[in-house]
Amino acid sequence: MNLNQYISEKLEKLRKEKRMGVYTLCNKAAISYETYRSIRKNRNKDIYVRTLLILLTTLEVSPAEFFDDPVFKNGEIDLDFK
């Protein structure tokens, strides 16, 4: 799994767990729907750290919680340096 795919899937999982709609998340985070849609559909080559932190804050999840996952400890994430 590549990093962007992991981030998009995990954000969607958290959003659904929090029972927050896409438009609600975008409004609360003050990001455009298109920006979130690009992340969600894995269309971005890179996701800005600032955008990710804003989304995590809005979802009330710390970066430490978000990245505390075995895929990072096992080296299963493809960073796609191409």
DODRENSE-254134 format. One record per atom (N, C-alpha, C): residue number from 0; residue in three letters; atom name; z, x, y. Coordinates in steps of 0.001 Angstrom, whole numbers, plus 500000, padded with zeros to 6 digits. Atoms other than C-alpha are relative to their C-alpha. Example, Ala and Ser with C-alpha at 12.3 -4.5 7.8 and 13.67 -1.06 7.14 Angstrom:
<sites>
@i:0	aa:Ala	at:N	zz:500000	xx:500890	yy:498810
@i:0	aa:Ala	at:CA	zz:507800	xx:512300	yy:495500
@i:0	aa:Ala	at:C	zz:500000	xx:500900	yy:501200
@i:1	aa:Ser	at:N	zz:499940	xx:499180	yy:498810
@i:1	aa:Ser	at:CA	zz:507140	xx:513670	yy:498940
@i:1	aa:Ser	at:C	zz:500730	xx:499230	yy:501090
</sites>
This chain:
<sites>
@i:0	aa:Met	at:N	zz:500000	xx:500853	yy:498823
@i:0	aa:Met	at:CA	zz:500000	xx:500000	yy:500000
@i:0	aa:Met	at:C	zz:500000	xx:500893	yy:501232
@i:1	aa:Asn	at:N	zz:499968	xx:499188	yy:498791
@i:1	aa:Asn	at:CA	zz:499223	xx:501337	yy:503448
@i:1	aa:Asn	at:C	zz:501061	xx:499472	yy:500965
@i:2	aa:Leu	at:N	zz:498899	xx:500300	yy:499087
@i:2	aa:Leu	at:CA	zz:501728	xx:501323	yy:506292
@i:2	aa:Leu	at:C	zz:499765	xx:498708	yy:500772
@i:3	aa:Asn	at:N	zz:500274	xx:501213	yy:499220
@i:3	aa:Asn	at:CA	zz:500027	xx:498632	yy:508388
@i:3	aa:Asn	at:C	zz:500116	xx:498745	yy:499147
@i:4	aa:Gln	at:N	zz:499911	xx:501143	yy:500910
@i:4	aa:Gln	at:CA	zz:499772	xx:496305	yy:505406
@i:4	aa:Gln	at:C	zz:501472	xx:499681	yy:499717
@i:5	aa:Tyr	at:N	zz:498566	xx:500182	yy:500245
@i:5	aa:Tyr	at:CA	zz:503467	xx:496835	yy:504634
@i:5	aa:Tyr	at:C	zz:500656	xx:499325	yy:501201
@i:6	aa:Ile	at:N	zz:499386	xx:500545	yy:498787
@i:6	aa:Ile	at:CA	zz:504453	xx:496118	yy:508252
@i:6	aa:Ile	at:C	zz:499600	xx:498540	yy:500186
@i:7	aa:Ser	at:N	zz:500451	xx:501382	yy:499793
@i:7	aa:Ser	at:CA	zz:502332	xx:492971	yy:508493
@i:7	aa:Ser	at:C	zz:500630	xx:499048	yy:498978
@i:8	aa:Glu	at:N	zz:499410	xx:500854	yy:501032
@i:8	aa:Glu	at:CA	zz:503611	xx:491577	yy:505195
@i:8	aa:Glu	at:C	zz:501498	xx:499802	yy:500219
@i:9	aa:Lys	at:N	zz:498556	xx:500108	yy:499796
@i:9	aa:Lys	at:CA	zz:507227	xx:492337	yy:506007
@i:9	aa:Lys	at:C	zz:500323	xx:499165	yy:501240
@i:10	aa:Leu	at:N	zz:499785	xx:500823	yy:498817
@i:10	aa:Leu	at:CA	zz:506979	xx:490823	yy:509497
@i:10	aa:Leu	at:C	zz:499817	xx:498521	yy:499672
@i:11	aa:Glu	at:N	zz:500247	xx:501390	yy:500386
@i:11	aa:Glu	at:CA	zz:505523	xx:487649	yy:508025
@i:11	aa:Glu	at:C	zz:501133	xx:499448	yy:499140
@i:12	aa:Lys	at:N	zz:498880	xx:500417	yy:500851
@i:12	aa:Lys	at:CA	zz:508267	xx:487501	yy:505401
@i:12	aa:Lys	at:C	zz:501231	xx:499703	yy:500854
@i:13	aa:Leu	at:N	zz:498842	xx:500195	yy:499124
@i:13	aa:Leu	at:CA	zz:510961	xx:487894	yy:508073
@i:13	aa:Leu	at:C	zz:499824	xx:498767	yy:500881
@i:14	aa:Arg	at:N	zz:500277	xx:501153	yy:499139
@i:14	aa:Arg	at:CA	zz:509305	xx:485331	yy:510350
@i:14	aa:Arg	at:C	zz:500239	xx:498700	yy:499230
@i:15	aa:Lys	at:N	zz:499824	xx:501202	yy:500817
@i:15	aa:Lys	at:CA	zz:509248	xx:482781	yy:507540
@i:15	aa:Lys	at:C	zz:501462	xx:499797	yy:499609
@i:16	aa:Glu	at:N	zz:498565	xx:500103	yy:500324
@i:16	aa:Glu	at:CA	zz:512846	xx:483567	yy:506529
@i:16	aa:Glu	at:C	zz:500780	xx:499438	yy:501177
@i:17	aa:Lys	at:N	zz:499323	xx:500473	yy:498778
@i:17	aa:Lys	at:CA	zz:513899	xx:482907	yy:510125
@i:17	aa:Lys	at:C	zz:499506	xx:498610	yy:500395
@i:18	aa:Arg	at:N	zz:500577	xx:501318	yy:499724
@i:18	aa:Arg	at:CA	zz:511870	xx:479668	yy:510030
@i:18	aa:Arg	at:C	zz:499485	xx:499903	yy:501430
@i:19	aa:Met	at:N	zz:500543	xx:499923	yy:498662
@i:19	aa:Met	at:CA	zz:510064	xx:480678	yy:513185
@i:19	aa:Met	at:C	zz:498481	xx:499920	yy:499914
@i:20	aa:Gly	at:N	zz:501451	xx:500119	yy:499973
@i:20	aa:Gly	at:CA	zz:506525	xx:479602	yy:513896
@i:20	aa:Gly	at:C	zz:499355	xx:501196	yy:500692
@i:21	aa:Val	at:N	zz:500721	xx:498875	yy:499401
@i:21	aa:Val	at:CA	zz:503890	xx:482111	yy:514934
@i:21	aa:Val	at:C	zz:500010	xx:499899	yy:501516
@i:22	aa:Tyr	at:N	zz:500039	xx:500161	yy:498541
@i:22	aa:Tyr	at:CA	zz:503546	xx:480670	yy:518436
@i:22	aa:Tyr	at:C	zz:501383	xx:500175	yy:500621
@i:23	aa:Thr	at:N	zz:498635	xx:499815	yy:499501
@i:23	aa:Thr	at:CA	zz:507324	xx:480568	yy:518875
@i:23	aa:Thr	at:C	zz:500347	xx:501479	yy:500060
@i:24	aa:Leu	at:N	zz:499741	xx:498556	yy:500020
@i:24	aa:Leu	at:CA	zz:507604	xx:484220	yy:517845
@i:24	aa:Leu	at:C	zz:499263	xx:500690	yy:501139
@i:25	aa:Cys	at:N	zz:500798	xx:499373	yy:498937
@i:25	aa:Cys	at:CA	zz:504811	xx:485212	yy:520215
@i:25	aa:Cys	at:C	zz:500571	xx:499691	yy:501381
@i:26	aa:Asn	at:N	zz:499417	xx:500369	yy:498704
@i:26	aa:Asn	at:CA	zz:506359	xx:483285	yy:523109
@i:26	aa:Asn	at:C	zz:501310	xx:500717	yy:500257
@i:27	aa:Lys	at:N	zz:498705	xx:499334	yy:499830
@i:27	aa:Lys	at:CA	zz:509845	xx:484685	yy:522549
@i:27	aa:Lys	at:C	zz:499842	xx:501507	yy:500181
@i:28	aa:Ala	at:N	zz:500217	xx:498552	yy:499917
@i:28	aa:Ala	at:CA	zz:508489	xx:488219	yy:522120
@i:28	aa:Ala	at:C	zz:499130	xx:500380	yy:501193
@i:29	aa:Ala	at:N	zz:500905	xx:499770	yy:498862
@i:29	aa:Ala	at:CA	zz:506126	xx:487841	yy:525094
@i:29	aa:Ala	at:C	zz:498816	xx:500886	yy:499608
@i:30	aa:Ile	at:N	zz:501229	xx:499329	yy:500422
@i:30	aa:Ile	at:CA	zz:503164	xx:489108	yy:523110
@i:30	aa:Ile	at:C	zz:498948	xx:498920	yy:499757
@i:31	aa:Ser	at:N	zz:501060	xx:500990	yy:500175
@i:31	aa:Ser	at:CA	zz:499815	xx:487418	yy:522799
@i:31	aa:Ser	at:C	zz:499857	xx:499623	yy:498531
@i:32	aa:Tyr	at:N	zz:500275	xx:500468	yy:501352
@i:32	aa:Tyr	at:CA	zz:498925	xx:485366	yy:519783
@i:32	aa:Tyr	at:C	zz:498977	xx:500912	yy:499333
@i:33	aa:Glu	at:N	zz:501047	xx:499123	yy:500545
@i:33	aa:Glu	at:CA	zz:495853	xx:487593	yy:519328
@i:33	aa:Glu	at:C	zz:500576	xx:501330	yy:499510
@i:34	aa:Thr	at:N	zz:499358	xx:498743	yy:500421
@i:34	aa:Thr	at:CA	zz:498039	xx:490710	yy:519146
@i:34	aa:Thr	at:C	zz:500697	xx:499801	yy:498665
@i:35	aa:Tyr	at:N	zz:499291	xx:500244	yy:501253
@i:35	aa:Tyr	at:CA	zz:500234	xx:489190	yy:516452
@i:35	aa:Tyr	at:C	zz:499021	xx:499677	yy:498874
@i:36	aa:Arg	at:N	zz:501006	xx:500339	yy:501010
@i:36	aa:Arg	at:CA	zz:497219	xx:487781	yy:514639
@i:36	aa:Arg	at:C	zz:499321	xx:501255	yy:499457
@i:37	aa:Ser	at:N	zz:500606	xx:498734	yy:500434
@i:37	aa:Ser	at:CA	zz:495656	xx:491254	yy:514539
@i:37	aa:Ser	at:C	zz:500925	xx:500762	yy:499062
@i:38	aa:Ile	at:N	zz:499018	xx:499354	yy:500881
@i:38	aa:Ile	at:CA	zz:498856	xx:492624	yy:513021
@i:38	aa:Ile	at:C	zz:500050	xx:499255	yy:498674
@i:39	aa:Arg	at:N	zz:499891	xx:500845	yy:501182
@i:39	aa:Arg	at:CA	zz:499102	xx:489718	yy:510595
@i:39	aa:Arg	at:C	zz:498805	xx:500112	yy:499065
@i:40	aa:Lys	at:N	zz:501232	xx:499914	yy:500791
@i:40	aa:Lys	at:CA	zz:495513	xx:490009	yy:509449
@i:40	aa:Lys	at:C	zz:499639	xx:501447	yy:499653
@i:41	aa:Asn	at:N	zz:500178	xx:498577	yy:500309
@i:41	aa:Asn	at:CA	zz:495859	xx:493800	yy:509179
@i:41	aa:Asn	at:C	zz:498693	xx:500553	yy:500591
@i:42	aa:Arg	at:N	zz:501217	xx:499558	yy:499322
@i:42	aa:Arg	at:CA	zz:493044	xx:494389	yy:511681
@i:42	aa:Arg	at:C	zz:500225	xx:501214	yy:500898
@i:43	aa:Asn	at:N	zz:499700	xx:498850	yy:499142
@i:43	aa:Asn	at:CA	zz:494804	xx:497061	yy:513715
@i:43	aa:Asn	at:C	zz:499989	xx:501283	yy:499189
@i:44	aa:Lys	at:N	zz:499909	xx:498698	yy:500655
@i:44	aa:Lys	at:CA	zz:494290	xx:500688	yy:512807
@i:44	aa:Lys	at:C	zz:501431	xx:500514	yy:500114
@i:45	aa:Asp	at:N	zz:498613	xx:499589	yy:499750
@i:45	aa:Asp	at:CA	zz:497703	xx:501381	yy:514329
@i:45	aa:Asp	at:C	zz:500735	xx:498872	yy:500708
@i:46	aa:Ile	at:N	zz:499144	xx:500971	yy:499329
@i:46	aa:Ile	at:CA	zz:500569	xx:499190	yy:515435
@i:46	aa:Ile	at:C	zz:500905	xx:500784	yy:500942
@i:47	aa:Tyr	at:N	zz:499150	xx:499298	yy:499041
@i:47	aa:Tyr	at:CA	zz:502348	xx:500271	yy:518605
@i:47	aa:Tyr	at:C	zz:501467	xx:499833	yy:499613
@i:48	aa:Val	at:N	zz:498565	xx:500029	yy:500310
@i:48	aa:Val	at:CA	zz:505983	xx:501153	yy:518016
@i:48	aa:Val	at:C	zz:500701	xx:499014	yy:500923
@i:49	aa:Arg	at:N	zz:499382	xx:500911	yy:499030
@i:49	aa:Arg	at:CA	zz:506913	xx:499256	yy:521181
@i:49	aa:Arg	at:C	zz:499821	xx:498545	yy:499557
@i:50	aa:Thr	at:N	zz:500267	xx:501363	yy:500454
@i:50	aa:Thr	at:CA	zz:505266	xx:496072	yy:519865
@i:50	aa:Thr	at:C	zz:500840	xx:499666	yy:498770
@i:51	aa:Leu	at:N	zz:499193	xx:500215	yy:501195
@i:51	aa:Leu	at:CA	zz:506985	xx:496443	yy:516504
@i:51	aa:Leu	at:C	zz:501471	xx:499813	yy:500372
@i:52	aa:Leu	at:N	zz:498597	xx:500119	yy:499598
@i:52	aa:Leu	at:CA	zz:510380	xx:496959	yy:518176
@i:52	aa:Leu	at:C	zz:500269	xx:498678	yy:500715
@i:53	aa:Ile	at:N	zz:499847	xx:501296	yy:499328
@i:53	aa:Ile	at:CA	zz:509864	xx:493885	yy:520376
@i:53	aa:Ile	at:C	zz:500052	xx:498881	yy:498963
@i:54	aa:Leu	at:N	zz:500010	xx:501021	yy:501049
@i:54	aa:Leu	at:CA	zz:509012	xx:491795	yy:517312
@i:54	aa:Leu	at:C	zz:501291	xx:500025	yy:499183
@i:55	aa:Leu	at:N	zz:498756	xx:499889	yy:500770
@i:55	aa:Leu	at:CA	zz:512007	xx:493120	yy:515386
@i:55	aa:Leu	at:C	zz:501193	xx:499476	yy:500790
@i:56	aa:Thr	at:N	zz:498918	xx:500501	yy:499154
@i:56	aa:Thr	at:CA	zz:514337	xx:492410	yy:518306
@i:56	aa:Thr	at:C	zz:499968	xx:498475	yy:500048
@i:57	aa:Thr	at:N	zz:500159	xx:501451	yy:499963
@i:57	aa:Thr	at:CA	zz:512958	xx:488885	yy:518541
@i:57	aa:Thr	at:C	zz:500428	xx:499364	yy:498684
@i:58	aa:Leu	at:N	zz:499611	xx:500494	yy:501325
@i:58	aa:Leu	at:CA	zz:513495	xx:488414	yy:514800
@i:58	aa:Leu	at:C	zz:501447	xx:500350	yy:499643
@i:59	aa:Glu	at:N	zz:498608	xx:499581	yy:500185
@i:59	aa:Glu	at:CA	zz:517005	xx:489899	yy:515162
@i:59	aa:Glu	at:C	zz:500178	xx:500870	yy:498759
@i:60	aa:Val	at:N	zz:499961	xx:499044	yy:501107
@i:60	aa:Val	at:CA	zz:516318	xx:492702	yy:512689
@i:60	aa:Val	at:C	zz:499952	xx:501396	yy:500600
@i:61	aa:Ser	at:N	zz:500008	xx:498636	yy:499479
@i:61	aa:Ser	at:CA	zz:517156	xx:496331	yy:513386
@i:61	aa:Ser	at:C	zz:498898	xx:500816	yy:499313
@i:62	aa:Pro	at:N	zz:500988	xx:499133	yy:500646
@i:62	aa:Pro	at:CA	zz:514573	xx:499051	yy:512730
@i:62	aa:Pro	at:C	zz:500534	xx:500604	yy:498699
@i:63	aa:Ala	at:N	zz:499409	xx:499438	yy:501220
@i:63	aa:Ala	at:CA	zz:516990	xx:500539	yy:510186
@i:63	aa:Ala	at:C	zz:499917	xx:499006	yy:498847
@i:64	aa:Glu	at:N	zz:500111	xx:501035	yy:501035
@i:64	aa:Glu	at:CA	zz:517081	xx:497247	yy:508270
@i:64	aa:Glu	at:C	zz:498549	xx:499837	yy:499547
@i:65	aa:Phe	at:N	zz:501412	xx:500218	yy:500296
@i:65	aa:Phe	at:CA	zz:513314	xx:496865	yy:508485
@i:65	aa:Phe	at:C	zz:499442	xx:501084	yy:499089
@i:66	aa:Phe	at:N	zz:500563	xx:498888	yy:500765
@i:66	aa:Phe	at:CA	zz:512548	xx:500313	yy:507096
@i:66	aa:Phe	at:C	zz:500863	xx:500451	yy:498829
@i:67	aa:Asp	at:N	zz:499162	xx:499683	yy:501151
@i:67	aa:Asp	at:CA	zz:515367	xx:500381	yy:504530
@i:67	aa:Asp	at:C	zz:499388	xx:499333	yy:498772
@i:68	aa:Asp	at:N	zz:500776	xx:500578	yy:501095
@i:68	aa:Asp	at:CA	zz:513022	xx:499817	yy:501632
@i:68	aa:Asp	at:C	zz:499661	xx:501111	yy:499011
@i:69	aa:Pro	at:N	zz:500315	xx:498980	yy:501010
@i:69	aa:Pro	at:CA	zz:512423	xx:501656	yy:498359
@i:69	aa:Pro	at:C	zz:498599	xx:500603	yy:500124
@i:70	aa:Val	at:N	zz:501358	xx:499446	yy:499897
@i:70	aa:Val	at:CA	zz:508717	xx:502082	yy:499168
@i:70	aa:Val	at:C	zz:499977	xx:501282	yy:500825
@i:71	aa:Phe	at:N	zz:499936	xx:498781	yy:499201
@i:71	aa:Phe	at:CA	zz:509697	xx:504721	yy:501739
@i:71	aa:Phe	at:C	zz:500686	xx:501126	yy:499232
@i:72	aa:Lys	at:N	zz:499279	xx:498991	yy:500773
@i:72	aa:Lys	at:CA	zz:512068	xx:506508	yy:499390
@i:72	aa:Lys	at:C	zz:499166	xx:500531	yy:498850
@i:73	aa:Asn	at:N	zz:500835	xx:499606	yy:501132
@i:73	aa:Asn	at:CA	zz:509508	xx:506598	yy:496586
@i:73	aa:Asn	at:C	zz:498662	xx:500579	yy:500419
@i:74	aa:Gly	at:N	zz:501275	xx:499467	yy:499529
@i:74	aa:Gly	at:CA	zz:506631	xx:507740	yy:498775
@i:74	aa:Gly	at:C	zz:498802	xx:499114	yy:499649
@i:75	aa:Glu	at:N	zz:501056	xx:500929	yy:500383
@i:75	aa:Glu	at:CA	zz:504609	xx:504628	yy:497943
@i:75	aa:Glu	at:C	zz:499125	xx:499553	yy:501168
@i:76	aa:Ile	at:N	zz:500751	xx:500427	yy:498815
@i:76	aa:Ile	at:CA	zz:503316	xx:504153	yy:501495
@i:76	aa:Ile	at:C	zz:498893	xx:501003	yy:500292
@i:77	aa:Asp	at:N	zz:501161	xx:499178	yy:499615
@i:77	aa:Asp	at:CA	zz:499848	xx:505445	yy:502319
@i:77	aa:Asp	at:C	zz:499891	xx:499965	yy:501513
@i:78	aa:Leu	at:N	zz:500051	xx:499944	yy:498545
@i:78	aa:Leu	at:CA	zz:499816	xx:506627	yy:505932
@i:78	aa:Leu	at:C	zz:498582	xx:500004	yy:500541
@i:79	aa:Asp	at:N	zz:501405	xx:500087	yy:499606
@i:79	aa:Asp	at:CA	zz:496003	xx:506722	yy:506021
@i:79	aa:Asp	at:C	zz:499690	xx:500845	yy:501236
@i:80	aa:Phe	at:N	zz:500247	xx:499065	yy:498912
@i:80	aa:Phe	at:CA	zz:495459	xx:509805	yy:508170
@i:80	aa:Phe	at:C	zz:498512	xx:500181	yy:500316
@i:81	aa:Lys	at:N	zz:501437	xx:499844	yy:499818
@i:81	aa:Lys	at:CA	zz:491683	xx:509353	yy:508063
@i:81	aa:Lys	at:C	zz:499533	xx:499576	yy:501369
</sites>
